[in-house]
């Protein structure tokens, strides 16, 4: 395959990405300025400046990934995966503790979260594995079992931090790649039933034996009736619903949120959509969701247009993982599903999250450059033939 000349990236996906990042930065400022000024000696831009740093690094990562052909990325995938695996093993021992979880490495002003890199690494590793095995992937022992062992191992390391939300997102994104990659659905269904029963038993034992796990299980059941414990387990969800209700149809106005004033925890992070709903209202938040859906749809189109199996599965895994995380975040803050405490990709505050998301979208944009190159070459050939015919007709 000719990789010397690359086509143009998918401009619609690129524009939508930057539009969402810009909107997210504005909302991070609105949601965090009050608490930043209160906790960081009057520096209302404390979180905004850190988010800008993550965005700048992410754009650099996007440009680099966009200019690396996916065949080269495929060769680098095992090395990338092993690096992420080592970091996941080390982070519980040498990582920094944030709210009871050791999920970050501190590198100067940066705090890097290995689980964010793991989401992309697992998707790429599975895509490489499936593209290599091809039809053999439908064989349980040679195809599906090794893939599930890889996913289970990485998810287990993330849960040890503990980070249940990231483990779920990684597992669901990996499952999407496995299904699209042609796995035997009967085998998956059987394993799902057996695995679900086993996990239910393990979680029940953990709840009875460990109060920490009992607290986490409490999050899962709170959504049934958050008002049963208004000042305890249901407090976060209730404050989120208050924010969305206060927004009404047109919103309270930009910067006019009340719930961000020490009522809603992490308004610039996990609950940023609550602030969007409160300040921009139903109409503004609906418009935002439509743009986000367009972004997801365009990412899927880009992935499906790829003719190479590795490229297509990687693209589906990247955009699918983003969509899954967004659904979990939105479902949690609206009390549609149990609250897990994950960020809204490209919108929420989080340096590692925005960095990795932009870099992974660079991979997707790089994939789009190849089929765009083919389209541009076909168009050039068609134009040349048309011009030749016109010249021949004129000479007659």
C-alpha positions as CSV (number, residue, x, y, z in Angstrom):
1,X,0.0,0.0,0.0
2,X,1.3,3.4,-0.9
3,X,1.7,5.5,2.3
4,X,3.9,8.3,0.9
5,X,1.0,10.5,-0.2
6,X,-1.8,11.0,2.3
7,X,-5.2,12.4,1.6
8,X,-7.0,15.1,3.6
9,X,-8.5,14.2,7.0
10,X,-12.3,14.1,7.4
11,X,-13.0,17.8,7.9
12,X,-16.5,17.3,9.4
13,X,-15.1,15.1,12.2
14,X,-12.2,17.5,12.7
15,X,-14.5,20.5,13.0
16,X,-17.0,18.8,15.3
17,X,-14.1,17.7,17.5
18,X,-12.7,21.2,17.9
19,X,-16.2,22.6,18.4
20,X,-16.9,20.2,21.3
21,X,-13.4,20.9,22.8
22,X,-14.0,24.7,22.7
23,X,-17.5,24.3,24.2
24,X,-16.1,22.1,26.9
25,X,-13.4,24.5,27.8
26,X,-16.0,27.3,28.1
27,X,-18.2,25.2,30.3
28,X,-15.2,24.1,32.5
29,X,-14.5,27.7,33.1
30,X,-18.1,28.4,34.0
31,X,-18.5,25.4,36.2
32,X,-15.1,25.7,38.0
33,X,-14.4,29.5,38.3
34,X,-16.2,29.9,41.7
35,X,-14.7,26.9,43.4
36,X,-11.3,27.6,41.9
37,X,-11.3,31.2,43.2
38,X,-12.4,29.9,46.7
39,X,-9.9,27.0,47.0
40,X,-6.9,28.4,45.1
41,X,-6.3,31.9,46.4
42,X,-8.6,33.8,44.0
43,X,-7.3,32.0,40.9
44,X,-10.6,31.6,39.1
45,X,-8.8,30.2,36.1
46,X,-7.0,27.4,38.0
47,X,-8.8,24.5,36.4
48,X,-9.3,26.2,33.1
49,X,-5.5,26.7,32.7
50,X,-4.9,23.0,33.5
51,X,-7.5,22.0,30.9
52,X,-5.9,24.2,28.3
53,X,-2.6,22.4,28.9
54,X,-4.3,19.1,28.4
55,X,-6.0,20.3,25.2
56,X,-2.7,21.7,23.8
57,X,-0.9,18.4,24.5
58,X,-3.9,16.5,23.1
59,X,-3.8,18.5,19.8
60,X,-0.1,17.8,19.5
61,X,-0.9,14.1,20.0
62,X,-3.7,14.3,17.5
63,X,-1.4,15.9,14.8
64,X,1.3,13.2,15.5
65,X,-1.2,10.3,15.3
66,X,-2.9,11.8,12.3
67,X,0.4,11.7,10.4
68,X,1.3,8.1,11.3
69,X,-0.1,5.5,8.9
70,X,-2.2,2.9,10.6
71,X,0.1,0.1,9.3
72,X,2.9,1.6,11.4
73,X,0.6,2.0,14.4
74,X,-0.3,-1.7,14.1
75,X,3.4,-2.6,14.4
76,X,3.7,-0.3,17.5
77,X,0.6,-1.7,19.2
78,X,2.2,-4.5,21.2
79,X,4.9,-2.1,22.6
80,X,2.1,0.4,23.4
81,X,0.0,-2.2,25.1
82,X,3.0,-3.6,27.2
83,X,3.9,0.0,28.3
84,X,0.3,0.6,29.5
85,X,0.2,-2.8,31.2
86,X,3.4,-2.1,33.2
87,X,2.0,1.3,34.2
88,X,-1.2,-0.3,35.5
89,X,0.8,-2.7,37.6
90,X,2.9,0.1,39.0
91,X,0.3,2.8,39.7
92,X,-1.1,1.2,42.9
93,X,2.4,1.2,44.4
94,X,3.9,4.5,43.1
95,X,0.9,6.5,42.0
96,X,-0.6,9.4,43.9
97,X,-3.7,9.0,46.1
98,X,-6.7,11.0,45.0
99,X,-9.9,10.5,47.0
100,X,-8.9,7.0,48.0
101,X,-7.9,5.8,44.6
102,X,-4.4,5.4,43.2
103,X,-5.1,6.0,39.5
104,X,-2.6,8.7,38.6
105,X,1.1,9.3,38.1
106,X,2.4,12.8,38.9
107,X,4.8,14.1,36.3
108,X,5.6,17.7,37.2
109,X,2.3,19.7,36.8
110,X,0.7,16.8,35.0
111,X,-1.3,14.0,36.5
112,X,-1.5,11.1,34.0
113,X,-4.1,8.4,34.4
114,X,-3.0,5.1,32.9
115,X,-6.5,3.7,32.6
116,X,-7.3,6.4,30.0
117,X,-4.4,5.1,27.8
118,X,-5.5,1.5,28.6
119,X,-8.9,2.1,26.8
120,X,-7.1,2.9,23.5
121,X,-4.4,0.3,24.0
122,X,-6.8,-2.6,24.5
123,X,-8.9,-1.5,21.5
124,X,-5.8,-1.4,19.2
125,X,-4.4,-4.7,20.6
126,X,-7.7,-6.5,20.0
127,X,-8.0,-5.0,16.5
128,X,-4.4,-6.2,15.7
129,X,-5.2,-9.6,17.1
130,X,-8.5,-10.0,15.2
131,X,-7.0,-8.8,11.9
132,X,-4.2,-11.3,12.3
133,X,-6.3,-14.3,13.1
134,X,-9.1,-13.4,10.6
135,X,-11.6,-16.4,10.4
136,X,-9.7,-18.3,13.1
137,X,-11.0,-15.6,15.6
138,X,-14.3,-17.5,15.6
139,X,-12.6,-20.5,17.2
140,X,-13.0,-20.3,21.0
141,X,-9.6,-21.5,22.1
142,X,-7.5,-19.7,19.5
143,X,-9.6,-16.5,19.1
144,X,-12.2,-15.5,21.6
145,X,-10.6,-16.9,24.8
146,X,-7.2,-15.1,24.4
147,X,-9.0,-11.8,23.7
148,X,-11.2,-12.2,26.8
149,X,-8.2,-13.0,28.9
150,X,-6.5,-9.8,27.8
151,X,-9.6,-7.7,28.5
152,X,-10.2,-9.4,31.9
153,X,-6.6,-8.9,33.0
154,X,-6.5,-5.2,32.1
155,X,-10.0,-4.6,33.7
156,X,-8.9,-6.4,36.8
157,X,-5.8,-4.2,37.2
158,X,-7.9,-1.0,36.8
159,X,-10.5,-2.2,39.4
160,X,-7.6,-2.7,41.9
161,X,-7.0,1.1,41.9
162,X,-10.0,1.1,42.4
163,X,-11.7,2.5,39.3
164,X,-14.9,0.6,38.6
165,X,-16.2,3.1,36.0
166,X,-13.1,3.0,33.8
167,X,-13.0,-0.8,34.0
168,X,-16.6,-1.0,32.8
169,X,-16.0,1.4,29.9
170,X,-12.9,-0.5,28.8
171,X,-14.7,-3.8,29.0
172,X,-17.7,-2.5,27.0
173,X,-15.5,-0.9,24.4
174,X,-13.5,-4.1,24.0
175,X,-16.7,-6.2,23.8
176,X,-17.8,-3.9,20.9
177,X,-14.6,-4.6,19.0
178,X,-14.9,-8.3,19.7
179,X,-18.5,-8.4,18.4
180,X,-17.8,-6.3,15.3
181,X,-14.6,-8.4,14.7
182,X,-16.8,-11.4,14.1
183,X,-16.8,-13.3,17.4
184,X,-19.2,-16.2,17.8
185,X,-22.3,-14.7,19.4
186,X,-23.5,-18.0,20.9
187,X,-20.1,-18.4,22.7
188,X,-20.3,-14.8,24.0
189,X,-23.9,-15.2,25.2
190,X,-23.0,-18.4,27.1
191,X,-20.0,-16.8,28.7
192,X,-22.1,-13.7,29.5
193,X,-24.6,-15.8,31.5
194,X,-21.9,-17.8,33.3
195,X,-19.7,-14.7,33.9
196,X,-22.7,-12.7,35.2
197,X,-23.7,-15.3,37.7
198,X,-20.1,-15.7,38.9
199,X,-19.6,-11.9,39.2
200,X,-22.9,-11.5,41.1
201,X,-21.7,-14.1,43.6
202,X,-18.2,-12.5,44.0
203,X,-19.8,-9.0,44.4
204,X,-22.2,-10.3,47.1
205,X,-19.3,-11.8,49.0
206,X,-17.3,-8.5,48.7
207,X,-20.2,-6.5,49.9
208,X,-20.6,-8.7,53.0
209,X,-16.9,-8.8,53.7
210,X,-15.8,-5.2,52.8
211,X,-17.5,-2.0,53.7
212,X,-15.7,-0.2,50.9
213,X,-17.3,-2.4,48.3
214,X,-20.6,-2.0,50.2
215,X,-20.3,1.7,49.6
216,X,-19.7,1.2,45.9
217,X,-22.6,-1.1,45.6
218,X,-24.7,1.5,47.3
219,X,-24.2,3.7,44.3
220,X,-25.7,1.1,42.0
221,X,-28.9,0.9,44.0
222,X,-29.3,4.6,44.9
223,X,-30.8,5.4,41.5
224,X,-33.9,3.5,42.4
225,X,-34.8,6.0,45.1
226,X,-32.2,8.7,45.7
227,X,-34.5,10.6,48.1
228,X,-34.4,7.7,50.5
229,X,-31.1,9.1,51.7
230,X,-31.1,12.8,50.7
231,X,-28.1,13.8,52.6
232,X,-26.1,10.6,52.1
233,X,-25.9,8.3,49.1
234,X,-28.5,10.1,47.1
235,X,-27.1,13.6,47.6
236,X,-25.1,13.9,44.4
237,X,-27.9,12.6,42.1
238,X,-30.5,14.9,43.8
239,X,-28.3,18.0,43.4
240,X,-27.7,17.0,39.7
241,X,-31.5,16.7,39.2
242,X,-32.0,20.1,40.9
243,X,-29.6,21.7,38.5
244,X,-31.3,20.2,35.4
245,X,-34.7,21.2,36.8
246,X,-33.6,24.8,37.6
247,X,-32.5,25.2,33.9
248,X,-36.0,24.9,32.6
249,X,-36.5,25.4,28.9
250,X,-34.0,28.3,28.3
251,X,-31.6,28.0,31.2
252,X,-30.6,30.3,34.0
253,X,-27.9,31.9,31.7
254,X,-24.2,31.4,31.2
255,X,-22.3,31.6,34.5
256,X,-25.6,31.8,36.5
257,X,-25.7,28.2,37.9
258,X,-26.6,27.9,41.6
259,X,-25.8,24.2,42.0
260,X,-22.1,24.8,41.2
261,X,-21.8,26.9,44.3
262,X,-20.6,24.1,46.6
263,X,-23.9,22.1,46.2
264,X,-22.9,19.9,43.3
265,X,-19.6,17.9,43.8
266,X,-17.1,18.2,40.9
267,X,-19.4,20.4,38.7
268,X,-16.6,20.8,36.2
269,X,-15.9,17.1,36.0
270,X,-18.4,14.3,36.4
271,X,-21.4,16.6,36.6
272,X,-20.6,19.1,33.9
273,X,-23.7,18.2,31.9
274,X,-25.8,19.2,34.9
275,X,-24.3,22.7,34.7
276,X,-24.9,22.7,30.9
277,X,-28.6,21.9,31.6
278,X,-28.9,24.5,34.3
279,X,-27.3,27.4,32.5
280,X,-28.4,26.6,28.9
281,X,-31.7,24.9,29.7
282,X,-33.4,22.1,27.8
283,X,-33.1,23.8,24.4
284,X,-29.3,24.5,24.8
285,X,-28.5,21.1,26.2
286,X,-30.6,19.4,23.5
287,X,-28.6,21.3,20.8
288,X,-25.4,20.2,22.5
289,X,-26.5,16.6,22.5
290,X,-27.4,16.8,18.8
291,X,-23.9,18.0,18.0
292,X,-22.4,15.3,20.1
293,X,-24.6,12.7,18.3
294,X,-23.4,14.1,14.9
295,X,-19.8,13.7,16.1
296,X,-20.4,10.1,17.1
297,X,-22.2,9.3,13.9
298,X,-19.4,10.9,11.8
299,X,-16.8,8.9,13.7
300,X,-18.7,5.7,12.9
301,X,-18.9,6.6,9.2
302,X,-15.1,7.2,9.1
303,X,-14.4,3.8,10.8
304,X,-16.8,1.9,8.5
305,X,-15.3,3.4,5.3
306,X,-11.9,1.9,6.1
307,X,-11.1,-1.1,3.9
308,X,-8.4,-2.5,6.3
309,X,-9.7,-4.7,9.2
310,X,-7.3,-3.3,11.7
311,X,-8.1,0.3,10.8
312,X,-11.8,-0.3,10.8
313,X,-11.9,-2.1,14.1
314,X,-9.6,0.4,15.7
315,X,-11.8,3.3,14.5
316,X,-15.0,1.5,15.8
317,X,-13.3,0.8,19.1
318,X,-12.2,4.4,19.6
319,X,-15.5,6.1,18.7
320,X,-17.5,3.4,20.4
321,X,-15.6,3.8,23.7
322,X,-16.2,7.5,23.6
323,X,-19.9,7.0,22.9
324,X,-20.2,4.4,25.7
325,X,-18.4,6.7,28.2
326,X,-20.7,9.6,27.2
327,X,-23.8,7.4,27.7
328,X,-22.6,6.3,31.1
329,X,-21.9,9.9,32.2
330,X,-25.2,11.3,30.9
331,X,-27.1,8.4,32.3
332,X,-25.6,8.8,35.7
333,X,-26.1,12.6,36.1
334,X,-29.7,12.2,34.9
335,X,-30.3,9.2,37.2
336,X,-31.2,7.0,34.2
337,X,-28.6,4.5,35.3
338,X,-26.5,4.1,38.5
339,X,-24.0,6.8,39.0
340,X,-20.4,5.6,38.4
341,X,-18.5,8.9,38.3
342,X,-16.9,9.1,34.8
343,X,-16.2,12.1,32.8
344,X,-18.0,13.3,29.6
345,X,-15.3,13.0,26.8
346,X,-14.0,16.3,25.3
347,X,-16.3,18.3,27.7
348,X,-15.4,17.5,31.3
349,X,-12.3,18.7,33.1
350,X,-9.5,16.2,33.0
351,X,-6.1,16.6,31.4
352,X,-5.4,12.9,30.7
353,X,-8.9,12.3,29.4
354,X,-8.9,15.2,26.8
355,X,-5.3,14.4,25.9
356,X,-5.9,10.7,25.2
357,X,-9.3,11.4,23.5
358,X,-7.8,13.9,21.1
359,X,-4.8,11.7,20.3
360,X,-7.1,8.7,19.7
361,X,-9.3,10.8,17.4
362,X,-6.0,11.7,15.6
363,X,-5.8,8.0,14.8
364,X,-9.3,8.0,13.4
365,X,-8.6,11.1,11.4
366,X,-5.4,9.4,10.1
367,X,-7.6,6.5,8.9
368,X,-9.9,8.9,7.1
369,X,-6.9,10.3,5.2
370,X,-6.3,7.0,3.4
371,X,-9.8,6.5,1.9
372,X,-9.9,10.3,1.1
373,X,-6.6,9.8,-0.8
374,X,-8.2,7.1,-2.9
375,X,-11.2,9.3,-3.5
376,X,-9.1,12.2,-4.4
377,X,-7.0,10.1,-6.8
378,X,-10.1,8.7,-8.4
379,X,-11.4,12.2,-8.9
380,X,-8.1,13.4,-10.4
381,X,-8.1,10.4,-12.8
382,X,-11.7,11.2,-13.8
383,X,-10.9,14.9,-14.3
384,X,-7.9,14.0,-16.5
385,X,-9.9,11.6,-18.6
386,X,-12.6,14.3,-19.1
387,X,-10.0,16.9,-20.0
388,X,-8.4,14.5,-22.6
389,X,-11.8,13.9,-24.2
390,X,-12.5,17.6,-24.4
391,X,-9.1,18.1,-26.1
392,X,-9.7,15.3,-28.5
393,X,-13.2,16.7,-29.4
394,X,-11.7,20.2,-29.9
395,X,-9.0,18.8,-32.2
396,X,-11.6,17.2,-34.5
